[in-house]
Amino acid sequence: MMKKKKEEKQTSCDSCMYYDMDPETGDYVCTAAYHMDEDDVLNLRKAKNCPYYRFYHEYLSVRKQN
């Protein structure tokens, strides 16, 4: 019997709720990384899976408002 490997989910910043536009620069940035220093942000970008990733579902959030 073979053990199944636990599949790691791939994350994309484009679909993360913390990936937002910076009003000062007009660039999209990770707002979860605001409290981190440069080394932590660099390590986060090298990681396969971001510990802060949360899928942003626009229609689900609108449905909760109604």
C-alpha positions in Angstrom: 0.0 0.0 0.0 1.4 3.4 -1.0 1.2 6.4 1.2 -0.4 9.4 -0.5 1.7 12.5 -0.5 -0.1 15.5 0.9 -0.5 17.9 -1.9 0.5 21.4 -1.2 -1.8 24.0 -2.5 -0.3 26.5 -4.8 -1.0 30.1 -3.9 -1.2 33.1 -6.1 -0.9 36.6 -4.9 -3.5 37.7 -7.5 -6.3 35.9 -5.7 -5.2 36.7 -2.1 -7.3 39.1 0.0 -4.1 40.8 1.2 -2.9 41.7 -2.3 -4.1 45.2 -2.7 -3.2 48.4 -4.6 -1.0 50.9 -2.7 -2.7 54.3 -3.2 0.6 56.2 -3.0 2.5 54.2 -5.7 -0.3 52.6 -7.7 1.4 49.2 -7.4 -0.1 46.0 -6.1 1.5 45.0 -2.8 1.0 42.4 -0.1 -0.6 44.2 2.8 0.1 41.3 5.1 3.8 42.1 4.7 3.6 45.7 6.0 4.6 44.7 9.5 7.6 42.6 8.3 11.2 43.7 7.8 12.9 43.2 4.4 14.5 39.8 5.2 11.1 38.4 6.3 9.5 39.6 3.1 12.3 38.2 0.9 11.9 34.8 2.7 8.2 34.9 2.2 8.6 35.5 -1.6 10.9 32.5 -1.8 8.5 30.2 0.0 6.2 27.9 -2.0 3.2 28.6 0.2 2.5 31.9 1.9 1.3 31.5 5.5 -0.8 34.7 5.1 -2.6 33.6 1.9 -6.4 33.8 2.1 -8.5 33.4 -1.0 -10.5 36.5 -1.8 -13.9 35.7 -3.2 -15.5 39.1 -4.1 -19.0 37.7 -4.6 -19.0 35.9 -1.3 -18.1 39.1 0.6 -20.9 41.0 -1.2 -23.4 38.3 -0.3 -22.5 38.6 3.4 -23.2 42.4 3.2 -26.8 41.9 1.9 
